[in-house]
Each structure stands twice: as structure tokens, then as C-alpha cells.
């Protein structure tokens, strides 16, 4: 029998071509960071928030700003500081003497794409104010609820917690991020390219203006609708639950992953499959997204922390111990 040509059931090319165009725009400014950018686009397609972690100077904020620049939606940026109050983010009721009444003044969280810079520099009270809006996409102030217009995406950056002046984010808040993406130092080759751009008088902040908008809210909604139609076999659903359940029964962990983690892995794997030109999920898609989807949702035991084990190590060991479905 002759091999039949492979055909997707849904318009995968629309997704992959659009996201390739976004990658191209970001590549005008950012050198390297291909895996981080792919994961960020995966989260956007899967309607997930993302947390970017890395030391200062590795282009966390720049990459997030470029993602925002390529999407034609409302954008706001909030710099978190130790004295930031919840009302500075959410908004507050302000007295209007002309109307002799209070009016709600919306805060910067009322946007489609919100960049929260150095999220771990704000205290727990301000962090807790984000719980409702990140999960329910609604803000309640003085008993009145204000729904946000879709899409709503939070891209947060943070320096590693061992740096002075930072706070540990609450577990309940971390669980609301689809991914925790590690932004590493660039390779030597990529750093040489960065220096060459500066040597040629290419100012990075000027280059940002060369980035064009590729997506708008309607187009993003259409792409997400296509992602939701991606096929996932039952054996792969079982594979996802095996990984997550193993985090709850691991001697090296104090805290395992929640059911929200299973949903995050599923949705992210579907989005990643479309980025890679398929309308079905493979085990490799699940394995690829499992680490960024789980690393911030699990907590190491004291013994594992002392011997230098990381959450990534535990996740890799768990996956190695599970038979990959074929």
C-alpha cells in the first residue's frame, strides 16, 4: 500500500505560521533564548500565565516586552516593590466631589497583557491580591466584581530567591502560573553576537520599535480555538496523571503537584503540538512541557535541598521511571 500523505484535521499552518512570524519579530532584538521563547508562545496559545526567572541582565523583561509588542492588545507594566500596595495594582475607589460619590479608578491590572517586573519584591499582601484575577479573571473591590476583557495574560519576572530583597512567592500563587521558565545566561556565541550588535551601534531599545504586531485579540482567540481541538489519546492522559501522581508520592518532595498541574500539562502539550505542526499530542510534547509546568508547583524535602538536588532533577527522575506510551 502506498503511503498516504499526512493531513491535519485542523488548520495547523495558521498557528505555526503566525507563531513563526512572532518568533521572527522577537529575533530582531533578542539573541538566542529559543527554548524560553517557544515556551512563552506555548503558554500564550494555551491561555496560561508565565513566570520568568533569571539573574539580572539576561533579558527577562526585554523578552516579555517584545512578546507584548508583537500582540496588538492593551498592555501594562507594573514594577513590584516592597512598598507596593494591593490598591496600586488593582485600583481603588476615589471620591468625586462633583458627583458627591465614590468612583472606581482601575489599576494597571486592567489590561490584556500585564508585565509584572520583579514580582518577588512585593510582600505577601500584594501577592495575595493577584490570586483572584489570575484564576478567575475577575477583580472584586468593596464587594463589586469587575470582569476583565479577554485575553488576560500575566507575564511575571523574578530574580532567584537567594538574591537580597526578595520574597518567596506563596504556593497558591505559584500554582496559578502555567510555566516557570528559566532564562539562563547566553552561550558564548550568542553573547558575541550581542556585543557585535552593540559594536555596530544597534541600540536594543531602538530595535524594539522595529518589532511589528502580528496578533490581535480576535486572531489569538481563533488560534486558541484551534488548539482546543488538538487530539490527545487516552493513554497520554494516563501518562500525564502518572507523572503528576508520582510527585505526590515521592520521598524527596514535601509538596506534590495539584490537579491544576495536570490541566496545565495537557493544555500546554496541545499548544506545543500545534507550534510543531501537528494536530495530535505525542509523549515527547508532554515530557517537554512537564518540567516548566511542575518545577514551581513542588517543594523539596530538607534532605534533598541539603544535598543539592533540584526540583528539575526530581521531575526528570519521575519521568524516567514511567514507561512512555507508544
Beta strands, then each sheet from edge to edge (+ up, - down):
strand 1: 49-53
strand 2: 71-72
strand 3: 75-79
strand 4: 91-96
strand 5: 101-106
strand 6: 113-117
strand 7: 138-141
strand 8: 144-147
strand 9: 153-158
strand 10: 177-182
strand 11: 215-216
strand 12: 253-255
strand 13: 299-300
sheet 1: 3+ 6+ 9+ 1+ 10+
sheet 2: 2+ 11+
sheet 3: 4+ 5-
sheet 4: 7+ 8-
sheet 5: 12+ 13-
end
